[in-house]
Amino acid sequence: MDKPKLIFKYRSAATDKDFQRLEEIFRNKELYIPTVSQINDPFEGKINVGFGIAGSSITRALDNDFLPVRNAKKKTRLLALSEDCFSPQLWAYYCNDYKGVCLCFKTDSHFSSIEPVNYPEHLDAGEVIIEPSENELYALLRERLLEKQEGWKHEREWRMIFQPTIINEWTLMDDAQKKLSFDDGELVAVIIGNNISEKDMNRLKSFIPNHIKLFKVHTGALSGKVELLEDDYIYRGYGKPDYICTVDELYDRIFAE
């Protein structure tokens, strides 16, 4: 699968805390990377392992993770992104009913190691692996984190996975590191949800740098699609508005001369 030229992070802007976190992203040029234990899908990273430790039969009977797996999930961090900025579901869910923004990043530098998530019809736990080493455990967890149940397919997700063991060069991570830094020029655009109030719109624009292009969401009542317009676009009352309907079109607008 070809790596997308743009990758997107949806963020809510519905509360003061949301605004504080957004402002920190722009000010510090950092994205927070949660641990696997902190993300919203309880089925993330389900791996079939066995350990000869006290209480292991009870843990398996209860269908729970073993302690080494729980610890690995606490030390593994995962940055979830999407290749789609036109998803009605993602705008509704992750942006609190279109009261949020979608951050647009180029993928040729700090985001170059993104990997696609696969959505098989059936997730196979595979044969049980007995007493895996720490590196084997992290490698297996990483493999499973690139698979999700088919019901999540609409998210069209790409991920960056960070682990404290040396499995490969891009997963090497200091255990204390919790944020991904990015450079000027990597955050290239911000798409603003259409349910943000004028007051909050102005608040957003007060801390978004001028070199970052702004777009706004339009939800088509008849088409049922999310479409975009440049923030300063004014409809003159004739013809079809200059909607942006694909990521390729968005890319061309962002980097137009």
GIVENKA-V194323 format. One line per field, one symbol per residue. phi: phi as a letter, one per 30 degrees, with the letter a starting at -180 (. if undefined). psi: psi as a letter, one per 30 degrees, with the letter a starting at -180 (. if undefined). burial: 1 if it has 24 or more other C-alpha atoms within 12 Angstrom, else 0. A space follows every 50 residues. Layout:
BEGIN
phi = ???
psi = ???
burial = ???
END
This chain:
BEGIN
phi = .ddddbbbbdbdbcbddedddddddddchbcdcddedcddcdcdidbcbb bdbeidddedddicddedddddddcccbccbbdbccdeddddddchiica bbdccdccbdcdcdbddcbddbdcdiddcchddddddddddddddcbbde dceddhdbbbcbbdcdcaddcdaddddbbcdbcejddcabccddcddddd edddddbdeddddcbbdbcddcdicdbbbdecdbdcjbideddccbdddd edddcdd
psi = kkklfklkjkklhfleeeeeeeeeeeefhkkkjllefflfjfgkhjkjlk kilkgeeeeeefhlkleeeeeeeffkkkjklkgkggjeeeeeefghhgia ljkjklggcfgfgkkkkkilekjkflkkjkhkleeeeeeeeeeffgkllf fgeffhkklkkklflieleffkkkffkfkkkllkfejflkkklfgkleee eeeeffgklffkkklkkkjjeefglkllkkegkkkfgkaklikkfleeee eeeegk.
burial = 00011111111111000110011011001111111110000011111111 10000000000000110111011111111111111111011101111111 11111110011011111100000000000000000011111111111110 00001111111111100000101000011101000111111111110001 10011001000111111110000001111110000000000011101001 1011000
END
